[in-house]
Amino acid sequence: MRPRSFFGTLTLTFAILINACVTMEVNPVSGNKRVFGYTWEQEVELGENADSEIIAQYGLYENEALTDYVSELGQELLKVSHLRREGVAQKFQETEFTFRVLNSPVVNAFALPGGYIYVTRGLLGHLNNEAQLAMVIGHEIAHVAARHASQRAATQQIGQLAIIGGAILGESLGYDGGDILQLSSQTAQLLFLKYSRDAERESDALGVEYSAMKNYQAAEGADFFTSLKRITENQGGGIPTLQSSHPDPGEREETIPRLAQEWAEKGYEQTILDKEEFLSMISGIVYGENPREGFNRDGMFYHPDLEFQFPVPEGFNLQNQTSAVVMFNEAQDAIMQFTIDSENESPEASVNAFLAQEGITVIEQQNIESSRYNGYRGEATAQMEDGTMLTLQLTALAHQGNVYRFLSYSTSDQFPDYETIFEEVSSGFEELTDTEVLNIQPVRLELMTTSSRATFSDLLPDELPMNITPLDMAIVNQVNLDQTIEAGTTLKMPVQ
């Protein structure tokens, strides 16, 4: 959770619907007409509208030099894409592309229709050279150029999703349920829209093509997919474009070098690696969760930047999102969301604004007597679309110029079982004064040049910070723990 984040009112239910109409349009890659779910103009509008939500939800990584570097590379690859080739319609030629670095630890890259490409700091930390980054960005440009989202929207039917609290609908897709709750239905639809295996293979092929045409060592992309496979095996993680319906990373490890060789045989020299420049650009990048933005330790959630803490109930999982902290029990029938309310100036106004929503029936509301903060609490019911009745407890608190809001809820039948827990969490909110916690810093990847020949595991520090494992660092550096590293090799090491 970040200091300037914003979170709107809870959407108790919403529908993710395909609002596309079938239209015959040109595919810029093939040059042929085919059925799409959106016109090109609609795709551009969809991407533009969703972009602001993506920024608000995930946040931008604050490193202007790194952002410019990624954007400049993206613009160079765009020049050789099918959207900029001779004979392509003017509307494709003139579509501007935006490349962003998101402040997320997840190894993630994705594209929105109309020219919006995103990579995360988590992904950048796991790459080893510019050639790998070129392959990833080229792959995402290909999704836009081939209009894969619009193709899928013409055929895929997505029904209503009734969401209660964390619901964790996104976990199987690489997204957190808390994330999905805070996006509009249209943006969530775009993120849930799976590409077919054929679309993924086409983007792989085009990613190789675009990077090879700019003389990058396109086969390097295979090493990154090897890393993705290792991340998946180690942490169960992945990126949105690597769903179960898509090619296995092992398949891609074999296919990408073969495709790169085909372009070499066509006369495209693939000599550019740019490892040194790439590593210098990501030197010092934040690795993993940034504790300055909040972390959970021994049953307490701490936020050093905003100087507060509150208890996390035993048996509850916690997801710290950019704009909310979501807590839920194993059964997922008791949910708590903690947010900043940037629209209201007092706890009472915050509670009243929420309770004034249509469909909310107020049970009671009152001031909270506390010597530590000014607070206000309300209780209400709301009916879900499927008829389920929820009981909500809403507590708003004022602290150091911000208004914070705990929204806790369960089904009305089960609410009495959790009411005391809900109250204990909000009542446990207090100022953070522990200097050790207040001064905690994130882990960053710093560059180290080896002075002697040794195995990678022997080169690691005796103690790794923030629960980082030796295998995590091996994956980051795209090596094995027992692999011999030659003297003079540049490695990424965690420093806190």
N, C-alpha and C positions, 0 to 999 in steps of 0.2 A: 504494500500500500504506500502510495507516494503522497507527499504533502499537498501538491496542487491537484490531486485527482478529484474527479467528480463522479457521483453515482446518482442516477435518477431513482424514481420510485420503483419498488418491486413490481415486476410483471408476474402476477399469480398464474396466469395462463397466457399462452400466445400461440398463434398458428404460424407455421413455416409453410408457405404455399408457393407453388410454382405459378407466378403471375405472367409467365411468358405466353406469347402467342406465336404460333408457327408462322415462319416467314421464310421465303426463298431468297438467299443472299449469297454473295461470292465468298468462298474460302480463300483468303490471301495466299495460303500455302500451296494449295492445289490449283488455284485459278478457276475452279469449277463452282457452279452454283449447287447449293444443297440446302436442306432444311435447318434452320436455326431457331432457337427459342426467343432470341432478341435481335433487333436490328443493331447495326454497329453503333449507331447513335445512342441507343438504349444501353448498350454495354459500357460505353464511355460514361454515361450518367450513373449507372450502377456503381462502377468503380469509384467515381468521384464522391458519391454519397457515402459509400462504405468506408472510404479512406479516413475520414474524420473520426469515425467510430473506432477504427483499428488503432489510430493514434491515441485516442482517449483511453482505450482499454489497455493497451500494452505499453504505451509510452515510447518515446524516441530515445535512443541511446545518445547521450550528450557528448559527442565527440565530432566536432565539425569536420576536422581533417579526415577522419575515417569515413564519415558520411559522404564527403565530396569524392573520396577515392572510389567508393563503391558506385556512386552515381556516374562518375566519369567512365568507369569500366563498363557499366551498363549501357551508357549512351554509345560507346564504341561498338559493342556487340549488336546494338540495335541497328547500326548502319548497314550491317550485312544480313540482317533478318529479312524475311519475306515482306515485311511491312515497308521496307525502304527500297525495294528493287524496281527496276525499270518496268513500266507497264502496269504497275499496281495502282489501283484507284487512288485519287487524290485524298479521299477521306482517310485512308489508311496511312498514306505518306505523312499527313499533317497531324496525326494523333500524337500528342506529347506523352512521354513516359515519365513516371516518377519512381525513383528508387529510394527506399528507406531502410535504415537500420533500427530495428526494434530493441527495446531494452528488456529482453527476455532471455533467461538462461536456457530455455528449451532449444534444442538443435532443430531449427525450423526455417523453412523457406516456402513462400507461397506467392501466388499472383492473383490479382483481382481483374475482372474484365476491364478493358479500356485502357490498360497500360499502367497498372500499379503493382510494383514488385517489392517484396519485403524479404529481408534476411535478418536473422536475430544475431545478437552478440554471442549467443550460445553456439550458433553455427559457425561464425567467423573464428571463434576460438578453437574449433575442431578442424579447421582447414590448415593445410601446410604450405600453400603457395597460391599465387594469383591464377595459375592455370586451373586449379580446382574451383576457385571462385568463379572463373569465367564459365566453366561448364555448368555450375549451379544456376547462375544468372541466365545463361543461354537457354537452359531448360525451362525456366520460368517465363522468359520472353516468348518461347515457343508455345506455351499454353495460351498466351494472349493472341499470338499471331494466328494460330490454328483455330482460335475461337472455341476451345474445348468446353468452357463453361456454358456457352450458348448452345453448343451441340447437345450437351448433356441435358440442359434445361428443356430441350424440345422433346425429350423422350422419357426423362425420369419424373416420376410422380412422387412427391413428398407429402405425406399426410400431416394431420395436426399432431403436434407434440404437446401434451399436457405436462407442464413442468412444476414440480413442487420443490422449492428451495434449491439445494445443491444438485439434486436429481442425478448429477454426475453422468448425464447423457453423453457428454463429450469424451469421457475417458477412453473409450474404445477407438476414438478418432484422433487421439492426441490432443484433445482440448479439455480443459477443466469445465465442469458443470457451472461453476461460478462465472466463468468467462461467458458462456453461452447465455446465461441469464441477463447479462448486461448489454447484450447486443440487440439491435432491432431484428425483427423477423427476416427482413430482406438480407441483411448482412450475415446473420446466422445461416440462412439458406445457402449463401455463396460459400461459406466455410464448410458446410456439410456436404456440398455437392461433390460427389466422388467422380473422378475421372475413370474411364475404362482402362483396361490393360493396354488396348491398342493406342489410346490417347497418350498414356504414359510412355509407351515405347516410341511413339512419334516424337514426343518432347525430348526423350533421350537422344534420338537420332539428330534432331534439329539442334540440340544443345552442343553435340559434337560438331555438327556442321558449322555453326556460328563461331565456336571457339577455334576450330581448325582454320576457318577463313581469316581469322585475325592472328593466325600463326601461333596459337597456344598449343601446348602439348596436351591435346584433348584426352588422350588415354589416362591422364592423371585423374580424371573423374572417377575411374574405377576404384582408386584408392579411397576416395571419399565414401563411395557406397560400401566399401569394406568396413569403414569406420561406422557407418550407420548400422550395419548388421551387428557389429560388436556392441554398439550402444543399446540396441534392441535386446540383445542377449543379456547384457549386464544390468540394464535398468528398466527394460520394458518400454523404452522411449522410441521416438521416431519423429518424422515430420509429416505434415498433412499429405504430401504427394506420395507417401509410401504406405498406402492402405493395403488391407488384405486382398483387395481386388486388383492390385497392381503388381508388376513384375517383382519377383524376389530379388533382393540385393545381390545374391549370388549370381543370378542370371545377368544382371547388369555388369557385374565384375568381368564377365566374359564378353558381353556384347560391345561394351564401350571401346575397349582396345581394338576390336575387329573393325568397328565403324571408323575409328580414328585412322587405322591403316588404309582403309578404302579411300579416305580423303587425301592421305599422303600419296597414294598411287595416282591420284588425280592431279598431283603437282603442288599441293599445299604443304609447304614446309612448316612443321610444327616444332619450333625451336624454343618458344618462350615459356619459361617456368616462373621466373620472378619470385623466387622464394624469399630472398633477402628483403626486397621491397615490401612484400606482403607481411612478413613477420615484423618488420619495423613499424608497419601501420597498426598492427594489433597488439604491439607491445604495451603492456599495462592494462589490457582489456579486463573488465570485471568477469570473473568466472563463477558460475553457480549463482545461488541466491545472494542478493545483496542485503546483508543484515542491517544496513542503515535504513532500509525500507521496511523493516519489521522481520522478526523471527520468533519461533516458538522454542522455548527451552524449559525443560522440567516443569511442565504444566503452567507456564506463564508466557503470554505473548508480549514481547517488548518492541517498542518502536523508538529507536534512539533519535532519529531526526525530529519526530514530533513529541518526544519526551513523555510518553505514557506507557502504561502496562495494564493488562487485565488477565484474569485466570482463564485457562482452557480446561473445561471439564474433563475428568477422566473418562476415557472411552470415546472421546470425540476427535475426529480428524479435523485438521485445519488446512485451508488453502488460502495463502496470502496472495491476492490478486492486486493488480495495479490500483483498482478503484474500490476494492472491498476485501475484507477478511471474512471468509465463509467457514463456519464450523458446523459439522453434522455428525450424528452418531452412526454406528455401524449399520443399523437398520434403515438409516436415512429417513426417519420419520420425525426427527427433531432437528430443526435448522436454526442457525443464528447467523445473521449478516451484520457486520460492523462497517459503517461507511462514514465518510465526511459529507455533511449536508452543506453545500456551498450556496444554496438558494435562500436559506432562512437564517435570520440573525439571532435567534434565541431558541433554546430547547422547546419551549412551549409552542412557538410558531412552527418548529419542525414537526412536532407530533401532530399538531392541528392540521397542517398541510397534508400530511399523509392520511389522516383519518377522514379528511374531507373528500377523498376519492370516491368515485361512484362504485357501488358494490360493497363498501365497508360499512358495517354496523357497529357503532361505538357501544361498548359495555360500560367503561368508566375511564376517567382521566384525572390526574392529580399531580401536584408538585411533589418533588422528592426532597425530603429533609436531609441535607448532608452538609457537613462543615468543609468538605473538600471541593465541592463543585455545585454549580447551579444545574438542577436537573428537572425533567418532567417525564411522566410516564402515562401511557394510554393502553387500554386493552380493547380489542374489537374482534369481530368475526368477519369472515369473507367466504363466499361459496365458490368452489372451483367449478369449472365447466362441466365436469363429470358428476356434479352434485355433491362432492365431498365438502364438508364444512371444516374450515380452518379457524383456529383461535390464534390471534396475534398479540404479542406483547411488544410494545414499542417504547423504548427508553432513549431520550435525547439528553446529552450532557454538553456543557460548555467547558472548554479547556484551552487556555492560551490563545484565545481569539478564534478558535474553531468550534463549530457545533458538530458533535459526533452522534451517531444514531445506531443503537442496537435494535435490529428487527428480529424477533425470535418467534417461531411458530411451529405448530404441529396440528394434526387433526384435532378437532374439538373433543373427541372421545379420549385421546391420549394426552391432551394438554395438561391436565392435573398432574400427570406423572412427571412432567418436565418443568412445570412452572417455577419450582424452587431453584432448579439449576439455572434457568433463564435469569432469575432475579440475582442469584449469586454472581453471575458473570458480570452483569452491568453494575452491580453494587461494588464489585472488586476493581472497577476502573479507578486508577489513581496516577499521580504524577510519577514519572520515572526519575529516580535520584541516584541510582547505582552508577558510580563514575566508570566502572569497568565496562558496563553495558553501554553507557552513553558514549564512550570513546571507541567502541568496536568499529573495525574497518572491514571492507569487503576483501575477498581473496582476488588477487589479480595475477594474470599470467605474465611473468617477466621472462626475458630472454637470457639464456645461459649458454655460453660456448664451452664445450668440453675441453679439458686440458690434457686428458689422457684417454686411452682406449679402455672401455669397461662395459659391462652389461648395463642395460637401462636401469634395472632395479638397484644396482649399486650406485648409480648416479643420483638417485632420489634422496632428499633430505631424510633424516632419521624420523622426524615427525611431520606429518602433513596436516594442514589446518582444516577446520570445518568439516570433519568427517570425510574428507577426500581420501580415496583409496589409491594404492599404487596402480591398479588396473585402470582407474579413471585417467590417470596421467599418461599411461601407456597409450590409451585410446586417443587422447588429445594430441599426442605426438605421432600417432599412426605407426607405432612400433609395438613389439612384444616385450614382455617383462624380461625375458631371458635373452633378448636380442643384443648383440654386441654393437656398441656405438663407437664410431671412430673418433679420434681426437680432432678437434676443430669443428665438430657438429653443433649447430645451434638448436637448442631445445627450449620448450616452453615449460616453465616451472611455476608452481603456485606460491605466492608470497602474500602474507597478511600482515 
